[in-house]
Amino acid sequence: MSGFSQFIMQFINGLNIGSIYALIALGYTMVYGIAKLINFAHGDIIMVGAYVSLICLNAGLPWYLACIISILSCSAFGVIMEKFAYKPLRNASRISLLITAIGISYLLENAFQLIFTANPKPYPSFIALPALKIGAVTISANYYITFIISVVLMVVLTLFIRNTNMGKAMRAVSEDAGAARLMGINVDNTISLTFAIGSALAAVAGILYSNCYSPINPTMGSLPGIKAFIAAGLGGIGSIPGAVLGGFFLGMIEAMVKAYISSQLLDSIVFTVLILMLVLKPAGILGKDVREKV
């Protein structure tokens, strides 16, 4: 393979993993933008979605039904998590919410280890489409399907936020929850819907990630979740376009570092990029500096 073909292949690899990071980062940025909460348990929803879909596939259900059940299950779990874990602490300090989120993350990981053991489980790839060949580069169906699904979902979410009444309610709660409540918006339902959508996106990301990077295990969502949080921070936490941009940007960094520098230095370089971004542009690429009155 020529140098240019190898670069194109790594570019495609970056788009693939960047698409997954972007989907996860959307959940982070939506929850933070509306509830002002960094939900560190969000990465483990990826694992929940992967295991639910695996159970359905092993039970003989068609892949599309397995995906629907996984998405609905994760959405319901996201709402339940918000109602019982986060809503009672809504007026508490942010550190209390952060500790709760970390606690839920460990609870999920250990619960799934008890149920399914820590041994990796093979995940059957159900995408049976032919590979796409462009010159000397062959693109796996998992890769281009992941990219297409991610882009479509991002566009649908953006249109939903901009053009629907519930989307406008989300934007209003994000700007000022108190004023939104005075205008008749049900803030609790709006926050619950945000968790449901974010968890659904995490379930899709978990299914796509498992298809590309089988097998799965109870801690599979930890590192992608952290990297998706980095992507949200790079793009501008609270910004939907920023989350998408940050996800693709981080995916490209990972692919190029693996190919041209060292896979052993991958995580070190990723976190170095985050530190530099926080120093040089704390609000992120598309984030806005907000001044608070004291």
C-alpha positions in Angstrom: 0.0 0.0 0.0 1.4 3.4 -1.0 1.9 6.2 1.5 -1.1 8.1 0.1 -3.4 5.0 0.3 -2.2 4.5 3.9 -3.1 8.1 4.8 -6.6 7.7 3.3 -7.1 4.5 5.2 -6.1 6.2 8.5 -8.3 9.1 7.6 -11.2 6.7 7.2 -10.3 5.0 10.5 -10.4 8.5 12.1 -13.8 9.2 10.7 -15.1 5.8 12.0 -14.0 6.2 15.6 -14.7 9.9 15.5 -18.3 9.2 14.5 -18.7 7.1 17.6 -17.0 9.6 19.9 -19.3 12.3 18.4 -22.4 10.3 19.2 -21.3 9.8 22.8 -20.2 13.4 23.1 -23.6 14.6 22.1 -25.1 12.9 25.1 -22.5 14.6 27.4 -23.0 18.0 25.9 -26.8 17.9 25.9 -27.0 16.9 29.6 -24.4 19.5 30.6 -26.0 22.2 28.4 -29.5 21.7 30.0 -28.9 20.2 33.5 -25.4 21.6 34.0 -24.3 18.1 35.0 -21.3 16.1 33.7 -22.7 12.6 33.7 -19.7 10.4 34.0 -22.0 7.3 34.0 -22.9 8.2 30.4 -20.0 6.1 29.0 -21.3 3.0 30.7 -24.6 3.4 28.9 -22.6 2.3 25.9 -21.9 -0.9 27.6 -25.5 -1.4 28.7 -26.6 -0.9 25.1 -24.1 -3.4 23.8 -25.0 -6.1 26.3 -28.8 -5.6 25.8 -28.4 -5.9 22.0 -26.1 -9.0 22.4 -28.7 -10.7 24.6 -31.4 -10.0 22.0 -29.2 -11.3 19.2 -28.3 -14.5 21.1 -32.0 -15.0 21.7 -32.5 -15.2 18.0 -34.2 -11.8 17.5 -33.6 -10.0 14.2 -30.8 -7.4 14.3 -33.2 -4.4 13.8 -35.4 -5.6 16.7 -32.4 -6.1 18.9 -31.2 -2.5 18.1 -34.7 -1.1 18.9 -34.9 -2.9 22.2 -31.4 -1.8 23.1 -32.1 1.9 22.3 -35.5 1.9 24.2 -33.9 0.1 27.2 -31.1 2.6 27.4 -33.5 5.5 27.0 -35.7 4.2 29.9 -32.6 3.6 32.0 -31.4 7.1 31.4 -34.8 8.5 32.5 -34.8 6.3 35.6 -31.2 7.3 36.4 -32.1 10.9 36.2 -35.3 10.6 38.3 -33.8 8.6 41.2 -30.2 9.6 41.2 -29.9 13.1 39.9 -33.3 14.8 40.4 -33.1 14.6 44.2 -29.7 16.4 44.1 -30.7 19.0 41.6 -30.2 21.8 44.1 -27.1 20.2 45.7 -23.5 21.2 44.9 -21.9 20.2 41.7 -19.4 18.0 43.5 -22.3 16.0 45.0 -23.7 15.4 41.5 -20.2 14.5 40.2 -19.6 12.0 43.0 -23.1 10.5 42.3 -22.3 10.1 38.6 -19.0 8.3 39.3 -20.8 6.1 41.8 -23.4 5.1 39.2 -20.6 4.3 36.8 -18.9 1.9 39.2 -22.3 0.4 40.2 -23.1 -0.4 36.5 -19.7 -1.9 35.8 -19.7 -4.1 38.9 -23.3 -5.2 38.4 -22.6 -6.3 34.9 -19.4 -8.1 36.0 -21.5 -10.0 38.6 -24.2 -10.9 36.0 -22.0 -11.6 32.9 -18.6 -12.1 34.5 -15.5 -10.0 33.5 -14.7 -12.3 30.5 -15.1 -10.6 27.1 -18.1 -11.8 25.1 -17.9 -12.0 21.3 -20.3 -9.7 19.5 -21.7 -10.9 16.2 -21.3 -8.4 13.4 -24.8 -8.2 11.7 -23.8 -5.6 9.0 -23.6 -7.9 6.0 -23.1 -5.3 3.3 -20.2 -5.5 0.9 -17.0 -3.6 1.4 -16.6 -0.4 -0.5 -13.5 -0.3 -2.7 -12.0 3.1 -3.7 -8.8 2.6 -5.7 -6.4 0.7 -3.6 -8.4 1.4 -0.4 -11.0 -1.1 0.8 -13.6 0.3 3.3 -15.4 -2.2 5.5 -19.2 -2.0 5.6 -18.9 -1.4 9.4 -16.9 1.7 8.8 -19.1 3.5 6.2 -22.4 2.4 7.9 -21.1 3.8 11.2 -20.3 7.1 9.6 -23.6 7.4 7.7 -25.7 6.5 10.8 -23.8 8.9 13.0 -24.1 11.8 10.5 -27.8 11.2 10.0 -28.5 11.1 13.7 -26.5 14.3 14.3 -28.5 16.1 11.6 -31.8 14.7 12.9 -30.9 15.8 16.4 -29.9 19.3 15.3 -33.2 19.7 13.4 -35.1 18.5 16.4 -33.4 21.0 18.7 -34.0 23.9 16.3 -37.4 23.2 14.9 -39.6 21.3 17.4 -41.4 22.6 20.5 -39.6 20.2 22.7 -36.3 21.3 21.2 -37.1 24.9 21.8 -38.0 24.0 25.4 -34.6 22.4 25.8 -32.9 25.5 24.6 -35.0 27.6 26.9 -34.2 25.5 29.9 -30.5 25.6 28.9 -30.6 29.4 28.9 -32.5 29.9 32.1 -34.4 27.1 33.9 -36.2 29.5 36.2 -37.5 31.7 33.4 -38.5 28.7 31.4 -40.5 27.4 34.3 -42.3 30.8 34.6 -43.2 30.5 30.9 -45.0 27.3 31.5 -42.3 24.8 30.4 -42.1 21.6 32.3 -38.4 21.6 33.3 -38.5 18.2 34.9 -39.9 16.5 31.7 -37.5 18.5 29.5 -34.5 17.2 31.5 -35.8 13.7 31.5 -36.2 13.9 27.7 -32.6 15.1 27.4 -31.4 12.1 29.3 -33.6 9.8 27.2 -32.2 11.2 23.9 -28.6 11.2 25.2 -28.9 7.6 26.4 -30.4 6.5 23.1 -27.5 8.0 21.2 -25.1 6.2 23.6 -26.9 2.9 22.9 -26.5 3.4 19.1 -22.8 4.2 19.7 -22.5 1.0 21.8 -23.9 -1.1 19.1 -21.8 0.5 16.4 -18.7 0.3 18.5 -19.3 -3.4 19.3 -19.7 -4.2 15.6 -16.4 -2.6 14.8 -14.4 -3.6 17.9 -15.7 -6.9 19.2 -15.6 -8.5 21.9 -17.4 -6.6 24.6 -16.9 -6.5 28.4 -18.4 -4.7 31.4 -15.7 -1.9 31.4 -15.8 -1.3 27.6 -17.5 2.1 28.0 -15.1 3.7 30.4 -12.3 4.8 28.0 -14.6 5.7 25.0 -16.7 7.6 27.5 -13.8 9.6 28.8 -12.5 10.3 25.3 -16.0 11.4 24.3 -16.0 13.8 27.2 -12.6 15.1 26.0 -14.2 15.5 22.5 -17.1 17.5 24.0 -14.6 19.7 25.8 -12.5 20.2 22.7 -15.5 21.2 20.7 -17.1 23.3 23.4 -19.1 21.6 26.2 -22.8 22.5 25.7 -22.5 23.0 22.0 -24.0 20.3 19.7 -21.9 21.3 16.6 -18.9 21.5 18.9 -19.5 17.9 20.2 -19.6 16.7 16.6 -16.5 18.6 15.6 -14.6 17.5 18.7 -15.5 13.9 18.1 -14.2 13.9 14.6 -11.1 15.9 15.6 -10.3 13.5 18.4 -10.8 10.5 16.1 -8.4 12.0 13.5 -5.8 12.6 16.2 -6.1 9.0 17.4 -5.8 7.5 13.9 -2.8 9.6 12.8 -1.0 9.0 16.1 -1.5 5.2 15.8 -0.3 5.2 12.2 2.6 7.7 12.3 3.9 8.0 15.9 3.1 5.2 18.4 0.0 3.4 19.6 1.7 3.3 23.0 1.7 7.1 23.2 -1.9 7.4 22.0 -3.6 8.2 25.3 -0.8 10.4 26.5 -1.0 12.6 23.3 -4.9 12.7 23.5 -4.8 14.0 27.1 -2.0 16.4 26.2 -4.2 17.9 23.5 -6.9 18.3 26.0 -4.6 20.1 28.4 -3.3 22.4 25.7 -6.9 23.2 24.7 -7.9 24.0 28.3 -4.9 26.3 28.6 -5.2 28.1 25.2 -9.0 28.1 24.7 -10.8 26.9 27.8 -14.3 27.2 26.2 -13.4 24.9 23.4 -13.4 25.4 19.6 -17.0 26.5 19.3 -17.7 27.3 22.9 -18.5 30.7 24.2 -16.8 32.5 27.1 -19.6 33.3 29.6 -19.0 36.0 32.2 -20.6 35.4 35.6 -21.6 38.2 37.9 -20.3 37.8 41.4 
